Amino acid sequence: MALEIKITDDGSKTLFLTEMNETYHSKFGAINESEHVFLTAGFDWKQQKKVSILEVGMGTGLNVFLTYLHSRSAKKEVYYESIEKFPLSSDIYEALNYAKDASEQAVFDQIHQSEWEASVQLDSTFVLKKRQIDLLDYQSDKCFDIIYFDAFDPAKQPELWTEKVFKNMFKLLNDKGILVTYSAKGIVRRAMQAAGFVVERLQGPPGKREMMRAVKQV
């Protein structure tokens, strides 16, 4: 994949995938978007001290990294499983600027350098398991409390935003589990509703009017 590094409006970097004409994050702020969509509306909203997370689209590792930082301040115990078909090379992730100091940079590097298909202890309360697999082939005997659905835009990868995919996501969630995504498109909302989710529109991150949170209620 041909990738270019871009600076977003909050000063944090993102990647531009030239063959898809698509960025990994919002141009209005990579960190701002991640914190708003996945941390505030997902991780922080789910009020429990032990939480399991499935991430669709690890990408730059920003969501993993921010969740790790939030888990320490929130004193939460986390199991985090992340799907990524095309992992980044070291020259790309080493050029990103999400860490504020050397200790944070060490964690960010560990996220990318940790072994795939293995449960890795980032610290005593945070376990990361990276899966190098296509979402359409993904299966698990584990259920999750939160899904970060961070695939590329539905216009770019429509096959990942279907009723069939969201039915699988529904099965992978515990009761009252949630799925959060930056997308607020009607076709996505209808696919999630058809899969069984109760869907709510929320205020979006900077530069975007809305996002969605879907809840599994059985």
Salt bridges, closest charged atoms under 4 A:
GLU4 OE1 - LYS6 NZ 3.35
ASP44 OD2 - HIS70 ND1 3.48
GLU81 OE2 - ARG131 NH1 3.40
GLU117 OE1 - ARG131 NE 2.64
ASP134 OD2 - LYS85 NZ 3.11
ASP153 OD1 - LYS185 NZ 3.10
GLU163 OE2 - LYS167 NZ 3.14
ASP175 OD2 - LYS176 NZ 3.82
GLU200 OE2 - ARG213 NE 2.90
GLU210 OE1 - ARG201 NH1 3.22
